[in-house]
Amino acid sequence: MGSALAAAGVLVAIGLFTSYAGAAVALAAAYLALYLAPAPRSPESAVAACMVVVAGVAVALIGPGAFSVDSRLFGRREIIIPRDNEPGSSWQLR
């Protein structure tokens, strides 16, 4: 489990398969906190495990940054928001 968590952390650090690696970090941290932690858990360790899970979920939902391998492989996307509020206008992804 530790090597899987380390591999997911390396993938997040270099920005390769960021969404999947963030989800793997969140799942691995939740599994470690719930099932593999010793029975007398301290509140500090529970808070630390929750923070890692929340960070993993945030990375999975936000996705790669501008300076990541994913942005080089799949291209950057720009969201264009129209200036007018016409009923027929909508957001566009490039």
N, C-alpha and C positions, 0 to 999 in steps of 0.2 A: 504494500500500500504506500509505503514511503517513497519508493522509486517511481510509482505512478504519479504521486503528488509532485515530486521533483521534476519529472518529465513535463507535466502540465505547466508547472511554473516556468520552466525554460521556454516552452512554446509561447506562453503569455509574454515573457520578457522580450523575445525576438519578434513577436507579432505574427506568428504563423498559426493559422487556424485558431484565431483568438476567441471566437465565440464558443467553439467546442472545448478549447482548453480551459476557458473560464468556467464552463459548466462542469468540466471534470474536476477542477479545483473545488468548486462548491460541493459537489457530491462526495468527493473524497474527504473533505474536511468535516462534512456532516456525518459521514460514516465513522470517521475516527473519533469524533466527539461523542456520538451516541452509543457506539458499540464496543470500541476498543479502549476507551478511557477507563482507568481504574474506578472502582465503585465510589470511594469517598472523593467526590469531585469538589473542587473549590469554586466559589463564584467567579474568581478571576479567570480560571481556565474555561468556564462556560461562556463568559463574555468574549474571551479571545477567540474561541471556536466560532461563536456567532458572527464576530467581525470578519473572520476569514470566509465564512459562508456568504455573508452579505457582499463582500468584495468580489468573490467569484461570480455571484449572480449579476452584480453590476457590470463586470467586465464582459460577461456573456451577453448581456442585453445591449450594452453600448457598442461593442464590437471594436475593430481595429482602429488605430489612430492613423494620422496622415503619414507618419514615418515608420510604417510597419511593412513586413514582407507581404501581408495580405493586400495592402493598398497598391503595392507594385504588381502583384499577380492579377488582381481583379479590377484594378482601377479605382480612382476616387469618384465619389458621387456627390453631386451638388444639388441641393434642394432649392428650387426657385419658387418664391412666394410672390404672387401677383400683387401689384400695388393697388388695384381697384378691387372693390368688393362686389363685383357683379355676380349674379346668381350662377352663371355658367362657368365662371372661372374656377380653376382648381389648382392644387399644387402639382408640380411636375418634378420628376427625378431625371437627372441626366446621367 
